[in-house]
Amino acid sequence: MSKYESINPYNGEVFATFENPDKQKIEESLRLSHALYKKWRHEKPETRAKQLHEVAQGLKEHEDELARMMTLEMGKLLKEAKEEVEICVQICEFYAKHGTEMLKPQKLNSALGNSYYLKQATGVIMACEPWNFPLYQVIRVFAPNFVVGNPMLLKHAHNVPSSAALIEKVIKRSGAPEGSLINLYLSYDQLADVIADDRIQGVALTGSERGGSSVAAEAGKALKKSTMELGGNDPFIVLDDADSEVLRNVLSDARTYNDGQVCTSSKRIIVVKSRYDEVLHELKNVFSNLKPGDPLDSSTTLSPMNSVGSKEKLEKLVNEAIDNGAEVFYQYPEIESKGAFFRPIILTHLGKENPVFDKEMFGPVAEVYCVEDEDEAIALANDSSYGLGSSIISSNIKHAQDLASEIETGMTVINGRWITSGDLPFGGVKKSGYGRELSKLGLMAFVNEHLVIDVTDSNK
């Protein structure tokens, strides 16, 4: 696919189309962003930190416009779209406030001489981002690299091109220098050519395992550093001593936020036997009370999926699971709509022999497992090729922290579902990718740790 289209998943309306850039546009973008990198090399990060604060203000001022466009393009509830903008404002403010301090030289203790390392920009970053959080996925790469001094080229998902254009416009109008972020509607072949260009020094991707493998191969072939934030099949472990009110509150949107289209959402709900029935009925209560409708309407609580294609892919996976022994505890009634609505479903009895056992269900599907004890829960949690996020619901915080250290994952939330913030690192292990975004770790993703050491005294 090379054409980028804005298609409203609620009514199927195509409201914008964008073509791939020509070679001249790509070359101009590379030249401009690389020239900005060279300019930034002679400037202090304090200037960019101030500009990033202005970007945060620009996002805040355009919250309604940005949120509405995200809802129109990929179907998320307008309330959730506004929350996404607010998270992005917080991320920009975090790096605007703390980025300069985090970029100060790091002193080293060495007997060989007075030594430290500088934290320097490396060059233009190529970012490939997905549709499920059209603004957040961009900002969590853009904000830290802006402070560092790495300009960014953006290849967004094919179904959110209008959001990509709006993001670029808002950032530019907020005072960011020309070339700070350039949106390009690249084909896959064009993307490979851009990655290979000498002016690109890093590649950041959030997306599917297949997409990550392809882009990582191109980056590796060109000897470019990359970070990969890929899929997840996150375990949500409910222990014997889980507080019922906490459990109820967390389950209220653990599988329905963003219509379940979150890489870190709680896909595998692993419950000790004593709490199994309670969890099933709490989930059924959540699912059965959802109200499908226009995601722009504040009364809607069940939005369409991002596209008809995604809905059909999820339906195929669910049918495959059922055909191979999974049981349906509950499924939402038929929805009369031409939109891309998937009926939320609760599946049980998914054995390891089920071909869907190690696949990511990207949508409002709850896979609920019953285990004898927490040892079996941890073993099941780790029995996955993914390792992005996880949750533990327990009243014993110290014990939950001990159990968290046994899970093969990049993130664990105790008594909550997935969470994100500018000051918290985001990333996973195994087939969920490598590298970290956000926090100081994300700031350092594409930084040159440049050693400087004075050995004058040793040569006297």
SULBELLIN-V653083 format. One record per backbone hydrogen bond with DSSP energy under -1.0 kcal/mol. NH is the residue of the N-H (numbers start at 1). CO is the residue of the C=O. Records with the same first field share a line. If there is no record, write none. Layout:
NH=CO, CO
This chain:
4=18
5=158
6=16
8=13
12=8
15=6
18=4
26=22
27=23
28=24
29=25
30=26
31=27
32=28
33=29
34=30
35=31
36=32
37=33
38=34
39=35
40=36
41=37
42=39
43=40
47=44
49=45
50=46
51=47
52=48
53=49
54=50
55=51
56=52
57=53
58=54
59=55
60=56
61=57
62=58
63=60
66=62
67=63
68=64
69=65
70=66
71=67
72=68
73=69
74=70
75=71
78=295
81=77
82=78
83=79
84=80
85=81
86=82
87=83
88=84
89=85
90=86
91=87
92=88
93=89
94=90
95=91
96=92
97=93
98=94
99=95
102=98
103=99
104=101
106=117
108=115
116=452
117=106
118=450
120=448
124=199
125=151
126=202
127=153
128=204
129=155
137=133
139=135
140=136
141=138
142=138
143=139
145=141
146=142
147=143
148=144
149=145
150=145
152=180
153=125
154=182
155=127
160=157
164=160
165=161
166=162
167=163
168=164
169=165
170=166
171=167
172=168
173=169
174=170
175=172
176=171
180=177
182=152
184=154
186=184
191=187
192=188
193=189
194=190
195=191
196=192
200=197
201=124
203=225
204=126
205=227
206=128
207=229
212=208
213=209
214=210
215=211
216=212
217=213
218=214
219=215
220=216
221=217
222=218
223=220
224=219
227=203
228=434
229=205
230=432
236=268
237=391
238=270
239=393
242=239
247=243
248=244
249=245
250=246
251=247
253=250
257=253
259=256
260=257
261=258
262=260
265=262
267=265
268=234
269=367
270=236
271=369
272=238
273=371
275=272
276=273
279=275
280=276
281=277
282=278
283=279
284=280
285=281
286=282
287=283
288=284
290=287
293=302
297=294
300=297
301=291
302=291
305=340
311=307
312=308
313=309
314=310
315=311
316=312
317=313
318=314
319=315
320=316
321=317
322=318
323=319
325=322
326=321
327=348
329=346
330=346
332=344
337=335
340=9
341=339
345=364
346=330
347=366
348=327
351=349
354=351
357=354
359=356
363=361
365=363
366=345
367=267
368=347
369=269
371=271
377=373
378=374
379=375
380=376
381=377
382=378
384=382
391=235
392=413
393=237
397=395
400=396
401=397
402=398
403=399
404=400
405=401
406=403
407=404
409=407
413=390
415=392
424=421
426=437
429=387
431=385
432=429
433=430
434=228
437=426
439=422
442=438
443=439
444=440
445=442
447=444
448=120
450=118, 448
452=116
454=114
459=456
460=457
